Every structure is written in structure tokens, then in C-alpha cells.
Amino acid sequence: MNWKFFIARRIYRSEEGRREVSKPAVRIATAGIAVGLAVMIVSVAVVVGFKSQVRAKVVGMGADIAVSAVEGTELYQMAPIVADDSLLNVLRAVPGVAHVQRYSVKPGMIMTADNFQGMLVKGVGQEYDMAYLKAHLEEGTVPTFADSAASGEVLVSRSVADKLSLKVGDRLYTYYIEDNVRARRLKVSGIFRTNFSAFDDYYLITDLYTVNRLHSWLPGQVGGLEVAADSRSKVSEANDGIRSALGDRADRYGQRYCSRTAEELYPQVFAWLGLLDTNVWVILILMTGVAGFTMISGLLIIILERTRMIGTLKALGADNASVREIFLAFSVFLIGRGMLWGNAVGIGLCLVQLLFEPVKLDPATYYVNAVPVELHVGLLVLLNVCTLLASVSMLVGPSYLVSRIHPAKSIRFE
């Protein structure tokens, strides 16, 4: 066994708790590491969970990628494109594409006996993936929508239902204003809640046939296509593939296609999420600094307290580098113990929040009911490795204090 490692382990196991000065210093250093790592774990888990849930809401009511017309890409002035089987097959053949579905959107107004509200009615076809809406359905049922007949049914959000005092089974009148006013009476078949105000405050879901008729579009035309990628990591690759497959292709009415990712469709949301990364980096740097400085103070106290031992080792032939390695190895033991406590506390807090959700949030502000948490083994390993390396690196400089200790003077040191 390496003799330096042996001495460091002996100091750690048998001597650290017997000295009145080093005992509190060691405890403070260990606690600094534990608290710092626990805070970092919780911070990263919360930010990753929050970003993941918000992105899931954006993609759930939209898509990873949207294909629409080059002209009129805004929801309030959509230009139609032809989405026939040949186009759908081209998109489905693109690597990374998991699903393709059609949709159309029409702005309008809902009116009841004593209230009214602007809205966007979204029409979907039979191939539309309803899994997200079913997961967030609070009342009623999700009807089967089609593009060949009007269903006369609609899904509304809890936000719209509360504002207009609607419940399942009620009939509401929607109005659409262009050259003249057009009206449609729809039956509320279900009420959903995503807690994402950008959708809940405005969107109604009905069949594709009804919305296309309101636009007076030609056969085969829709507002756009929503494309789901195999995984989040393949979104950019799939979007590039779609753009290559579409090229300068135009439909039979001369309209050209445009492909955009969710980040390009909702830049304000993802820019806001990007700011959270800055906050995490600030927390990581501060906590690493706190943990490192508590270890530095603890190491200096231990070195000064063991001046006689250092002098004896030097008298026996140990050089400065060997003595420094002893104390650095001892510091690694302390850092390791602090990291064990930090992992236990940090992961424990995350699991409590994940399972029982004791910390609640206002969904109107944060889009979620409770603080979201998402733990990743890779991130936990990375945090632990970086904490260990950063803490040990910060101790290298203070460890040079042993070179100032002379054997003749230190052996008589009291």
C-alpha cells in the first residue's frame, strides 16, 4: 500500500475527532461540501424538470416541427397548403420523423348570454395524436374528429370554461368575421387543462372539416402539418431532413412550404427557458466556491495543528511533495464524506418533491402546479465529479504551506 495514502487514512480514521481545534473545522468543511452539492443537485434537477415540462406542453399542443406555407405563417393569417398522401409519405420517410398530422386554425369569438371572448379554433383530422389531450382531460370525453364530416363537438380548456361558465354538454356559439359574419354552434364534449396559458386561454379543438369549411379552402388544403420527432435530440436533424426533402417544392396551387422547429415557432418561451441556465451556472459557481473555501480553511487548520507530525515526517526523509500528498489525500476523504451526505440530502429532497409535491406553484405564472423535478444519472455523476475535482484543485495552493515548516522548529512546536 502507498505509505502516503496509509498515513492519510490513519489520520482520517483515528485522529480527526480527538483534537479540539480541528474537530469543528472538519465538521464545517464537510458540511460545506454537503450543503453545496445538495443545493447544486436540487437546482439542476428543478431546472431540468421545469424546462422538460414546459417544452412538453409546447410540443404537446403543437409539435416538434411545423410545416406551413411560406406566406402567412402567423396563426391569425394562415395561408393554406395542400397536404396530400404524396407529401405525407415524403415527410414520413425522413429519418427521425415519428408522426405527421394535419391541422388548421381559425380565429374567432365565443359568445354566451352574458359574456364573450376571442379564441382560436384548431381543427384536427383522424390521424391526430390525442394522447396529450387525453392525459390532460378533466371532464367529458375526447371525440373522434375527421376531415370528411362536421362533428359539431369541441374541446375547451378549463380557463375558457370558467370564464364563460361552460360545462360538458353545453352548446356555445362561435363567430368568425371576414367579409361577413359566419357562425357555428358547437357542443362541449370535454374540458382539458394544460396549465399553459398560451394555449389554455385561447384554443378550442374541433374537427378539421369544420375549420377548413370556415376558411372556404379548396379540397386537400389545410393550415399546416405537425411533425413529431423520434426524440428531442433528433429534432434539428429531422427538420434539416424535411427542408431538404421539400426543397423548392410547391403544391398544385403554387404555394411553397416552410418548415420550422418549436424553438423557432415560440422563441419567447425558449428564450425564457434559456435564461434559467444562466441562473443555474451562477448557483453552481457560488456553491462550488463556498464548498471550496470551507475546505481550504479546514485544511489550513489541520496543517497548523499537525506541525509536529509534518516536522517528524520531514526528519525521517519525506519531501514536501509527499507531505502535501498526505494532506490532499486526507482532504479527499473529507470531501468524499461530504459528497455522500450531499447526495443523500439532495436526492432525498428531489424524491420527496417528485413523489409527494409538497412545494406548490401558481400555474398561471409558472405553467405547472408544483415544482417539477427530473433526476438524470449522467448529470448526477457529472456534478459529483466536477465537485470533487474543483474542491481538490482549490486545495493544491494552500497545501504548499507544508513547505514553510522546518523539521528542527516544528518538532518543538506546541
C-alpha positions in Angstrom: 0.0 0.0 0.0 1.2 3.5 -0.7 2.6 4.9 2.6 1.2 8.4 2.0 -2.3 7.0 1.4 -1.9 4.8 4.6 -0.9 7.8 6.8 -3.8 9.9 5.4 -6.3 7.1 6.1 -4.9 6.7 9.6 -5.3 10.4 10.3 -8.8 10.4 8.9 -9.9 7.3 10.9 -8.3 7.7 14.2 -7.2 11.2 14.9 -9.5 13.7 13.4 -12.1 13.7 16.2 -9.6 13.9 19.1 -8.4 17.4 18.5 -10.5 20.2 19.9 -9.5 22.7 17.1 -9.6 20.5 14.0 -12.9 18.8 15.0 -15.2 21.7 14.4 -13.1 22.8 11.4 -13.5 19.3 9.8 -17.2 19.3 10.5 -17.7 22.8 8.9 -15.7 21.7 5.9 -17.7 18.5 5.5 -21.0 20.4 5.9 -19.9 23.0 3.3 -19.3 20.3 0.8 -22.6 18.5 1.7 -24.7 21.7 1.5 -23.0 22.9 -1.7 -23.6 19.6 -3.5 -27.1 19.2 -2.2 -28.1 22.7 -3.5 -26.5 22.0 -6.9 -28.3 18.7 -7.2 -31.7 20.3 -6.4 -31.1 23.3 -8.6 -30.1 21.3 -11.6 -33.0 18.8 -11.1 -35.6 21.6 -10.8 -34.3 23.5 -13.8 -34.1 20.4 -16.0 -37.6 19.3 -14.8 -39.1 22.7 -15.4 -37.6 23.0 -18.9 -38.7 19.5 -19.8 -42.3 20.1 -18.6 -42.7 23.4 -20.3 -41.3 22.1 -23.6 -43.6 19.1 -23.3 -46.6 21.5 -23.0 -45.4 23.5 -26.1 -44.9 20.3 -28.1 -48.0 18.6 -26.8 -50.4 21.2 -28.1 -48.2 21.9 -31.1 -45.3 19.8 -32.5 -41.6 19.4 -32.6 -41.7 20.7 -36.2 -44.4 22.6 -38.1 -44.7 22.6 -41.9 -46.8 25.5 -43.2 -46.9 28.0 -46.2 -44.1 30.4 -46.7 -46.6 33.2 -46.9 -48.9 33.9 -43.9 -47.1 31.8 -41.3 -48.9 33.6 -38.4 -51.8 31.9 -36.8 -54.1 34.8 -37.5 -53.4 34.9 -41.2 -52.6 31.3 -42.3 -52.2 30.6 -46.0 -53.3 27.1 -46.9 -51.1 24.3 -48.2 -52.0 21.1 -50.0 -51.3 18.1 -47.7 -52.0 15.1 -49.9 -50.8 11.5 -49.4 -47.7 12.1 -51.5 -46.5 14.9 -49.3 -47.3 12.9 -46.1 -45.3 9.9 -47.4 -42.3 12.2 -48.2 -42.3 13.5 -44.7 -42.8 10.2 -43.0 -39.8 8.8 -44.9 -37.5 11.5 -43.5 -35.1 10.0 -40.9 -36.0 11.0 -37.3 -39.7 11.6 -38.1 -42.1 9.6 -36.0 -45.5 11.0 -36.8 -47.2 13.5 -39.2 -50.6 15.1 -38.7 -52.7 17.8 -40.3 -54.3 20.8 -38.7 -56.0 24.1 -39.4 -56.5 27.2 -37.2 -59.2 29.9 -37.5 -59.5 33.0 -35.2 -62.9 33.9 -34.0 -65.1 34.8 -31.0 -67.2 32.9 -28.5 -70.3 34.5 -27.2 -72.7 33.4 -24.4 -75.7 35.1 -22.9 -73.6 37.3 -20.7 -70.0 37.1 -21.9 -67.7 36.8 -24.9 -64.1 36.0 -25.6 -61.7 35.9 -28.5 -60.4 32.4 -29.4 -58.5 30.2 -31.9 -60.4 27.1 -33.1 -58.0 24.3 -34.1 -59.2 21.7 -36.5 -57.6 18.2 -36.4 -58.1 15.1 -38.5 -58.5 11.4 -37.7 -54.7 10.8 -37.7 -54.2 13.5 -35.0 -52.4 12.1 -31.8 -54.8 12.8 -29.0 -52.6 11.3 -26.2 -51.6 14.7 -24.8 -55.2 16.0 -24.7 -56.5 12.7 -23.1 -53.8 13.0 -20.5 -54.9 16.5 -19.5 -58.7 15.9 -19.9 -60.6 16.9 -16.7 -64.2 16.2 -17.8 -66.0 14.6 -20.6 -64.6 12.7 -23.5 -62.3 13.3 -26.5 -64.5 12.8 -29.6 -63.3 11.2 -32.8 -62.6 14.0 -35.3 -62.4 13.7 -39.1 -61.8 15.7 -42.2 -64.8 14.5 -44.1 -67.7 15.5 -41.9 -68.5 18.0 -39.2 -68.6 16.5 -35.7 -70.4 19.5 -34.1 -68.3 18.9 -31.0 -65.5 20.8 -29.4 -62.9 20.6 -26.6 -62.4 23.7 -24.5 -59.9 24.5 -21.8 -60.7 24.9 -18.2 -59.7 28.5 -18.4 -62.2 29.2 -21.2 -64.9 27.1 -19.5 -64.5 29.0 -16.2 -64.6 32.5 -17.9 -67.7 31.6 -19.9 -69.4 29.4 -17.3 -69.4 26.4 -19.6 -69.7 22.7 -18.7 -69.7 19.4 -20.6 -72.8 19.1 -22.7 -73.3 22.9 -23.1 -73.7 24.4 -26.6 -71.7 27.5 -27.5 -71.9 29.9 -30.4 -68.7 30.8 -32.2 -68.5 33.7 -34.7 -65.9 34.3 -37.5 -65.6 37.7 -39.1 -64.2 38.2 -42.6 -66.3 39.8 -45.4 -69.3 38.7 -43.5 -70.0 37.1 -40.1 -70.2 33.3 -40.0 -71.5 31.4 -37.0 -71.1 27.8 -35.8 -72.9 26.2 -32.9 -70.7 23.6 -31.1 -71.3 21.2 -28.2 -68.8 21.0 -25.4 -67.7 17.3 -25.3 -64.7 17.7 -22.9 -62.7 20.1 -20.8 -58.9 20.0 -20.6 -56.3 21.8 -18.6 -52.6 22.0 -19.6 -51.8 25.0 -17.3 -50.0 26.6 -20.3 -51.8 29.9 -20.7 -50.6 30.5 -24.3 -52.9 27.6 -25.2 -55.5 27.3 -22.5 -56.6 31.0 -22.8 -57.4 30.8 -26.5 -57.6 27.3 -28.1 -60.6 25.2 -28.8 -60.2 21.8 -30.5 -62.7 20.6 -33.2 -62.7 18.6 -36.4 -60.6 19.6 -39.5 -63.6 19.6 -41.8 -65.3 22.4 -39.9 -62.3 24.7 -39.8 -61.5 24.2 -43.5 -65.1 25.0 -44.4 -64.9 28.2 -42.4 -61.8 29.2 -44.4 -63.6 28.2 -47.7 -60.4 26.4 -48.7 -60.1 24.1 -51.7 -60.1 20.3 -51.4 -56.9 19.0 -49.9 -55.8 22.3 -48.4 -55.0 22.6 -44.7 -53.4 25.1 -42.5 -50.3 23.1 -41.9 -48.6 19.9 -40.8 -47.3 19.0 -37.3 -44.4 16.6 -37.2 -43.2 14.7 -34.2 -39.6 13.6 -34.0 -38.3 10.3 -32.7 -36.6 12.0 -29.8 -35.7 15.5 -28.7 -32.1 15.1 -29.8 -33.3 14.4 -33.4 -35.5 17.5 -33.8 -32.8 19.5 -35.6 -31.8 16.6 -37.7 -35.4 15.8 -38.7 -36.0 19.5 -39.5 -33.0 19.6 -41.8 -34.2 16.4 -43.5 -37.6 17.9 -44.0 -36.2 21.1 -45.5 -34.0 19.0 -47.9 -37.0 16.8 -48.9 -39.2 19.8 -49.5 -36.6 21.9 -51.3 -38.3 24.4 -53.5 -41.3 22.2 -53.9 -44.7 23.9 -54.4 -48.2 22.5 -54.1 -50.6 22.4 -57.1 -51.9 25.9 -56.3 -48.3 27.3 -56.3 -47.9 27.6 -52.5 -44.4 26.9 -51.2 -43.6 25.0 -48.0 -41.8 26.3 -44.9 -40.5 24.1 -42.0 -39.8 25.4 -38.5 -39.0 23.9 -35.1 -40.9 24.6 -31.9 -38.0 26.8 -30.8 -38.5 28.9 -34.0 -42.3 29.0 -33.5 -42.2 30.1 -29.9 -38.8 31.9 -29.5 -40.0 33.9 -26.5 -40.8 30.8 -24.5 -37.5 29.1 -25.2 -35.5 32.3 -24.7 -37.1 32.5 -21.2 -36.1 28.9 -20.5 -32.6 29.6 -21.7 -32.3 32.3 -19.0 -32.7 29.6 -16.4 -29.4 28.0 -17.5 -27.7 31.3 -16.5 -29.2 31.1 -13.0 -28.0 27.5 -12.6 -24.5 28.4 -13.6 -24.5 31.2 -11.0 -25.7 28.8 -8.3 -23.1 26.1 -9.3 -20.2 28.6 -9.2 -21.3 30.1 -5.9 -21.8 26.7 -4.2 -18.5 25.4 -5.5 -16.8 28.5 -4.2 -18.4 28.1 -0.8 -17.6 24.4 -0.5 -14.0 25.0 -1.7 -13.3 27.9 0.7 -14.6 25.9 3.7 -12.3 23.1 2.7 -9.4 25.5 2.4 -10.0 26.8 5.9 -10.3 23.3 7.3 -7.1 22.1 5.6 -5.1 25.1 6.9 -6.2 24.5 10.4 -5.4 20.8 10.2 -1.9 21.5 8.7 -1.1 24.0 11.5 -2.4 21.6 14.1 -0.1 18.8 12.8 3.0 20.8 12.6 5.0 18.4 14.8 3.9 15.4 12.7 5.0 17.2 9.5 8.4 18.0 11.0 8.8 14.4 12.1 8.0 13.1 8.6 10.5 15.5 7.1 13.1 14.5 9.6 12.6 10.9 8.5 13.2 11.8 4.9 9.8 12.8 3.5 9.9 15.6 1.0 7.4 18.5 0.7 5.6 16.9 -2.2 5.0 13.7 -0.3 3.7 15.5 2.8 1.4 17.6 0.6 0.0 14.4 -1.0 -0.8 13.1 2.5 -2.9 16.1 3.4 -4.5 16.2 -0.1 -5.5 12.6 0.3 -6.9 13.3 3.7 -8.9 16.2 2.2 -10.3 13.8 -0.4 -11.6 11.6 2.4 -13.4 14.6 3.9 -14.7 15.7 0.6 -16.0 12.2 -0.1 -17.9 12.1 3.1 -19.4 15.5 2.5 -20.4 14.4 -1.0 -22.1 11.3 0.4 -24.2 13.5 2.7 -24.8 16.0 -0.1 -26.1 13.3 -2.4 -28.3 11.8 0.2 -29.9 15.2 1.1 -30.1 16.5 -2.5 -31.5 13.3 -4.0 -33.8 12.8 -1.0 -35.3 16.2 -1.3 -35.8 15.7 -5.1 -37.6 12.3 -4.5 -39.8 13.8 -1.8 -40.9 16.6 -4.2 -41.3 14.1 -7.1 -43.5 11.7 -5.1 -45.5 14.0 -2.8 -45.2 17.5 -4.4 -45.1 19.5 -1.1 -43.9 22.7 -2.8 -46.7 24.1 -5.0 -46.6 26.8 -7.6 -49.1 29.1 -9.2 -49.8 27.6 -12.7 -50.9 30.9 -14.0 -47.4 32.2 -13.6 -45.2 29.1 -13.8 -47.3 26.8 -16.1 -47.0 23.9 -13.5 -48.9 23.1 -10.3 -45.8 22.1 -8.3 -42.1 22.5 -8.5 -41.0 20.0 -11.3 -38.1 17.7 -10.6 -36.2 15.5 -13.0 -33.2 13.4 -12.0 -30.6 12.1 -14.5 -27.9 9.7 -13.6 -25.5 11.3 -16.0 -26.0 14.8 -14.6 -25.6 13.5 -11.0 -22.3 11.8 -11.9 -21.1 14.9 -13.7 -21.9 17.1 -10.7 -20.1 14.8 -8.3 -17.0 14.5 -10.5 -16.8 18.3 -11.0 -17.3 19.0 -7.3 -14.5 16.6 -6.4 -12.1 18.0 -9.0 -12.9 21.6 -8.2 -12.6 21.1 -4.5 -9.3 19.3 -4.7 -7.9 21.8 -7.2 -8.7 24.7 -4.8 -6.7 22.8 -2.1 -3.5 22.4 -4.1 -2.3 26.0 -3.4 -2.9 26.0 0.4 -1.2 22.6 0.7 2.1 24.4 -0.1 2.0 25.7 3.4 3.8 22.5 4.5 7.0 23.6 2.6 7.3 26.5 5.1 7.5 24.1 8.0 11.1 23.3 9.1 11.8 20.0 11.0 14.0 21.5 13.7 11.5 24.1 14.7 8.3 22.1 14.2 9.3 19.2 16.4 9.4 21.6 19.3 6.1 23.2 18.2 3.4 23.2 20.9 
